[in-house]
């Protein structure tokens, strides 16, 4: 049984929580947070279309750095782009790494939704 509640659902699961580290880089600013997620919330977080996350090991990955992964806006480079990285540690395996490109608006939404802290 876990000692801490899940960062999303606030429940204390019977099993382990998964350490998950989201980090958003926009210009010279970095926003980050450590999350403890239950298996269901980790699966939903990595699989949801809201964040547009892609596995770094995806062989079908295109390096289309001019498109926002979340909203599909094509010209996001003109208004401040951001890169979003997530490293998670699912049980019994090495780290799972995901990433996304964001326009300024989607990066702001991610910062607020995940309560990311600005690095000082």
C-alpha positions in Angstrom: 0.0 0.0 0.0 1.2 3.5 -0.9 1.9 6.1 1.8 1.0 9.1 -0.3 -2.1 9.9 -2.3 -2.1 10.0 -6.1 -1.3 13.5 -7.4 -4.4 13.4 -9.6 -7.2 11.5 -8.0 -6.0 12.0 -4.4 -6.7 8.3 -3.5 -4.1 6.2 -1.7 -3.9 3.1 -3.9 -3.3 -0.5 -2.7 -0.3 -0.8 -5.0 2.6 1.4 -5.8 2.5 5.0 -7.1 4.5 5.7 -10.2 7.0 8.5 -10.1 6.4 10.8 -13.1 8.4 13.9 -13.9 6.8 16.4 -16.3 9.1 19.3 -17.5 8.2 22.1 -19.9 10.9 24.2 -21.5 10.0 27.5 -23.1 12.8 29.8 -24.2 15.2 30.0 -21.2 12.4 29.1 -18.7 11.9 25.6 -17.3 8.7 24.5 -15.5 8.7 21.1 -13.6 7.0 19.0 -11.0 7.2 15.6 -9.5 4.0 13.6 -9.6 3.0 10.4 -7.9 0.4 8.7 -10.0 -1.6 5.5 -9.6 -1.6 3.2 -12.6 -4.9 4.3 -14.0 -4.0 8.0 -13.8 -0.6 7.4 -15.4 -2.1 5.5 -18.2 -4.7 8.2 -18.8 -2.1 11.1 -18.5 0.2 9.5 -21.1 -2.6 8.4 -23.4 -4.8 11.5 -23.4 -5.0 13.6 -26.5 -5.1 16.8 -24.4 -1.3 16.7 -24.0 -0.4 15.2 -27.4 2.4 13.2 -25.8 4.4 10.8 -28.0 6.9 8.1 -27.0 10.5 9.0 -27.8 10.9 5.5 -29.0 8.1 5.7 -31.5 9.6 4.7 -34.9 6.8 6.5 -36.8 7.7 9.8 -35.1 8.1 12.7 -37.6 10.2 15.6 -36.5 7.5 18.1 -37.5 8.6 20.8 -35.1 6.3 23.5 -36.6 3.1 21.9 -35.4 1.7 22.0 -31.9 1.2 18.5 -30.6 -1.9 19.4 -28.6 -3.9 21.7 -30.9 -2.3 21.3 -34.3 -1.7 25.0 -34.8 0.9 25.2 -37.6 2.6 28.5 -36.9 3.3 28.2 -33.2 7.0 29.2 -33.6 6.0 32.8 -34.2 4.5 33.2 -30.7 6.9 31.3 -28.4 7.3 27.6 -28.7 7.7 25.1 -25.9 8.8 21.5 -25.6 7.1 19.2 -23.0 9.0 16.2 -21.7 7.6 13.5 -19.4 9.7 10.7 -17.8 7.7 8.1 -15.9 8.7 4.9 -14.1 6.1 2.3 -14.6 6.6 -0.8 -12.4 9.0 -3.5 -13.5 10.6 -1.6 -16.3 13.0 1.2 -17.1 11.9 4.8 -17.6 9.2 5.7 -20.1 9.9 8.9 -22.0 7.4 11.1 -23.8 7.6 14.5 -25.4 5.4 17.1 -27.3 5.9 20.4 -29.0 3.5 23.2 -27.8 2.4 26.6 -29.0 2.4 29.3 -26.3 -1.3 28.9 -25.4 -1.0 25.1 -25.0 2.1 25.5 -22.9 0.3 27.9 -20.6 -2.6 25.4 -20.3 -0.2 22.6 -19.3 1.6 24.8 -16.8 -1.7 25.6 -15.1 -3.3 22.2 -15.4 -0.3 20.4 -13.9 0.6 23.1 -11.5 4.2 23.2 -12.8 6.7 25.2 -10.9 9.1 27.6 -12.6 12.7 26.8 -11.9 14.5 29.7 -10.2 
